[in-house]
Amino acid sequence: MLVNRLTIIGAGPAGIMAAVAAAEKGKKVLILEKNKAIGQKLLISGAGRCNLTNDIPVGQLFENYHNGDFLRNAFAQFSNQGLMQFFEDNGLKLVVERGQRVFPASQSAQDVVNFFRNVLQNLRVQLWFRNRVMKVEKQEDGIFRILSKKAEIFSKSVILASGGKSYPRTGSTGDGYRIAKQLGHTIIKPVPVLCGINLKEEWIKQWQGISLKNVSIRAVRGEQILAEEFGEAVFTHSGISGPAVLDLSRHLAGIKNYGGIKILIDFKPALDIITLETRLISEFKKNPSKALKNIMRNLLPRNIIDEFLLAGGLSGEIKGNQITVSQRHILIFLLKKFQFTFDSLRGFDEAIVTRGGVNVKEVNPKTMESRIVPGLFFAGEILDVDGKTGGFNLQSAFSTGFVAGVNA
Ligand SMILES: Cc1cc2nc3c(=O)[nH]c(=O)nc-3n(C[C@H](O)[C@H](O)[C@H](O)COP(=O)(O)OP(=O)(O)OC[C@H]3O[C@@H](n4cnc5c(N)ncnc54)[C@H](O)[C@@H]3O)c2cc1C
């Protein structure tokens, strides 16, 4: 039998930061982790570069989240600036890139994991790997009884930081939802977000791997605009993904009926229709004897042009000086509103985060303590909060982890 003051379940960014904050306050900390090492998801985050946070003004952080109001207090206690200071103070150099995204200067998520391994070691945080927690009970004497694969552990307080359900191969398989439910918490139905979109068009395979920059992507049903995002996208074997699409998926999560949804791409969002028409007229004037398929290379990625023109019933062989007004209008329509049919969102296997989880109404936002079970705390993606791409999900994991660690 093992008795500990604070036990943390899960060694992802939330659990790690909770351990750091608690140990820095002199608490004795044990982390139980089912994997054989810390931070398995952290290791693949940001495509192996680890987008740690976002350097936007602190006061605007919460605006980038589902249930962002719940996070305001945590950000006031440990903000993006606080997190960056923490890294720099402990020797991890950072760099700020496009979109205010913050990465380790070495561009290596492995360096971030190594950094945390050293910090935990220096603070003498005890780690118990390959030790999956099955159940947590609160005894009548107020002590928690934690049943894990390797032992029965007793603890005065517990932080549940076991993550969501997405990318289950990293260890986040939704165990924490079951544990929280058994302890009396409500679990908001988990759904995958920050994921790609499957499209109905079979031919989309031909565009696989083609990336688009500075496009606007809309999800519409009839005249209603359901969501719109701007930025980068990439076509996949089954549809479309990339940062703008991932953010778009957050607005589509939880919609009960996906029938009739269309995905519209505006390839030239910076140009209004009149400016675009002027540009086309000028291209056709400059290239009177060039084939349309070649002229369009000045406006679109080369490998999408055949299918693009086909969608408008236009021949790629017409010459610049043969294009009629109505053909020009078709081109404008296709450039501004190229249409696909939404099929479905990709699933948990590929989703960057999970929406849903522990109902935030049942958690004190100032401490991350359960309002139902005193001594039980939550941190990270297990909570029903999720952010946009750009470092926001790691920031909320670190902030809620910090607050839970200080208060547990
Ligand atoms: C491919 C990918 C790229 C991403 N890139 C970024 C990015 O660049 N920037 C960003 O902000 N966010 C990114 N995210 C999201 C971010 O990684 C997560 O939101 C964050 O890791 C959540 O932290 P967490 O500690 O709450 O949970 P997790 O990181 O999921 O950690 C939970 C831990 O708990 C353990 N665990 C689960 N159940 C048990 C149990 N029963 N017993 C013991 N241990 C258990 C798991 O093994 C895991 O180690 C990315 C996600 C993915 C999938």
The ligand as an SDF file (V2000), in Angstrom:
LIG
                    3D

 53 58  0  0  0  0  0  0  0  0999 V2000
   -1.4980   15.2680  -33.7190 C   0  0  0  0  0  0  0  0  0  0  0  0
   -1.7500   16.3330  -32.6710 C   0  0  0  0  0  0  0  0  0  0  0  0
   -1.0760   17.5420  -32.7470 C   0  0  0  0  0  0  0  0  0  0  0  0
   -1.3460   18.5400  -31.7980 C   0  0  0  0  0  0  0  0  0  0  0  0
   -0.6440   19.7050  -31.8820 N   0  0  0  0  0  0  0  0  0  0  0  0
   -0.8990   20.6900  -30.9850 C   0  0  0  0  0  0  0  0  0  0  0  0
   -0.1470   21.8890  -31.0050 C   0  0  0  0  0  0  0  0  0  0  0  0
    0.8250   22.0300  -31.7530 O   0  0  0  0  0  0  0  0  0  0  0  0
   -0.5100   22.8740  -30.1380 N   0  0  0  0  0  0  0  0  0  0  0  0
   -1.5410   22.7270  -29.2490 C   0  0  0  0  0  0  0  0  0  0  0  0
   -1.8330   23.6640  -28.5040 O   0  0  0  0  0  0  0  0  0  0  0  0
   -2.2120   21.5730  -29.1610 N   0  0  0  0  0  0  0  0  0  0  0  0
   -1.9180   20.5460  -29.9900 C   0  0  0  0  0  0  0  0  0  0  0  0
   -2.5910   19.3670  -29.8890 N   0  0  0  0  0  0  0  0  0  0  0  0
   -3.5480   19.1830  -28.7870 C   0  0  0  0  0  0  0  0  0  0  0  0
   -2.8160   18.9330  -27.4630 C   0  0  0  0  0  0  0  0  0  0  0  0
   -1.7460   18.0350  -27.6900 O   0  0  0  0  0  0  0  0  0  0  0  0
   -3.7720   18.3630  -26.4140 C   0  0  0  0  0  0  0  0  0  0  0  0
   -4.8730   19.2170  -26.2800 O   0  0  0  0  0  0  0  0  0  0  0  0
   -3.0420   18.2130  -25.0700 C   0  0  0  0  0  0  0  0  0  0  0  0
   -2.0240   17.2300  -25.1780 O   0  0  0  0  0  0  0  0  0  0  0  0
   -4.0010   17.8080  -23.9540 C   0  0  0  0  0  0  0  0  0  0  0  0
   -3.2470   17.6490  -22.7830 O   0  0  0  0  0  0  0  0  0  0  0  0
   -3.7510   16.7380  -21.5790 P   0  0  0  0  0  0  0  0  0  0  0  0
   -2.5970   16.6510  -20.6380 O   0  0  0  0  0  0  0  0  0  0  0  0
   -5.0470   17.2020  -21.0960 O   0  0  0  0  0  0  0  0  0  0  0  0
   -4.0240   15.3220  -22.2120 O   0  0  0  0  0  0  0  0  0  0  0  0
   -3.0320   14.2430  -23.0100 P   0  0  0  0  0  0  0  0  0  0  0  0
   -1.9310   14.9910  -23.6340 O   0  0  0  0  0  0  0  0  0  0  0  0
   -3.9700   13.5050  -23.8010 O   0  0  0  0  0  0  0  0  0  0  0  0
   -2.4480   13.4230  -21.8060 O   0  0  0  0  0  0  0  0  0  0  0  0
   -3.2350   12.5410  -21.0250 C   0  0  0  0  0  0  0  0  0  0  0  0
   -2.3350   11.4750  -20.4320 C   0  0  0  0  0  0  0  0  0  0  0  0
   -3.1050   10.6650  -19.5470 O   0  0  0  0  0  0  0  0  0  0  0  0
   -2.7560    9.2980  -19.7280 C   0  0  0  0  0  0  0  0  0  0  0  0
   -3.8580    8.4590  -19.3050 N   0  0  0  0  0  0  0  0  0  0  0  0
   -5.0970    8.3590  -19.8890 C   0  0  0  0  0  0  0  0  0  0  0  0
   -5.8530    7.4890  -19.1990 N   0  0  0  0  0  0  0  0  0  0  0  0
   -5.0990    7.0230  -18.1730 C   0  0  0  0  0  0  0  0  0  0  0  0
   -5.3390    6.0890  -17.1200 C   0  0  0  0  0  0  0  0  0  0  0  0
   -6.4830    5.4430  -16.9970 N   0  0  0  0  0  0  0  0  0  0  0  0
   -4.3380    5.8450  -16.2420 N   0  0  0  0  0  0  0  0  0  0  0  0
   -3.1210    6.4610  -16.3720 C   0  0  0  0  0  0  0  0  0  0  0  0
   -2.8550    7.3540  -17.3420 N   0  0  0  0  0  0  0  0  0  0  0  0
   -3.8250    7.6310  -18.2350 C   0  0  0  0  0  0  0  0  0  0  0  0
   -2.4600    9.2130  -21.2160 C   0  0  0  0  0  0  0  0  0  0  0  0
   -1.6650    8.0950  -21.5240 O   0  0  0  0  0  0  0  0  0  0  0  0
   -1.7640   10.5360  -21.4850 C   0  0  0  0  0  0  0  0  0  0  0  0
   -0.3710   10.4270  -21.2900 O   0  0  0  0  0  0  0  0  0  0  0  0
   -2.3010   18.3300  -30.7780 C   0  0  0  0  0  0  0  0  0  0  0  0
   -2.9620   17.1060  -30.7070 C   0  0  0  0  0  0  0  0  0  0  0  0
   -2.6850   16.0990  -31.6250 C   0  0  0  0  0  0  0  0  0  0  0  0
   -3.3900   14.7850  -31.5230 C   0  0  0  0  0  0  0  0  0  0  0  0
  1  2  1  0
  2  3  1  0
  2 52  2  0
  3  4  2  0
  4  5  1  0
  4 50  1  0
  5  6  2  0
  6  7  1  0
  6 13  1  0
  7  8  2  0
  7  9  1  0
  9 10  1  0
 10 11  2  0
 10 12  1  0
 12 13  2  0
 13 14  1  0
 14 15  1  0
 14 50  1  0
 15 16  1  0
 16 17  1  0
 16 18  1  0
 18 19  1  0
 18 20  1  0
 20 21  1  0
 20 22  1  0
 22 23  1  0
 23 24  1  0
 24 25  2  0
 24 26  1  0
 24 27  1  0
 27 28  1  0
 28 29  2  0
 28 30  1  0
 28 31  1  0
 31 32  1  0
 32 33  1  0
 33 34  1  0
 33 48  1  0
 34 35  1  0
 35 36  1  0
 35 46  1  0
 36 37  1  0
 36 45  1  0
 37 38  2  0
 38 39  1  0
 39 40  1  0
 39 45  2  0
 40 41  1  0
 40 42  2  0
 42 43  1  0
 43 44  2  0
 44 45  1  0
 46 47  1  0
 46 48  1  0
 48 49  1  0
 50 51  2  0
 51 52  1  0
 52 53  1  0
M  END
$$$$
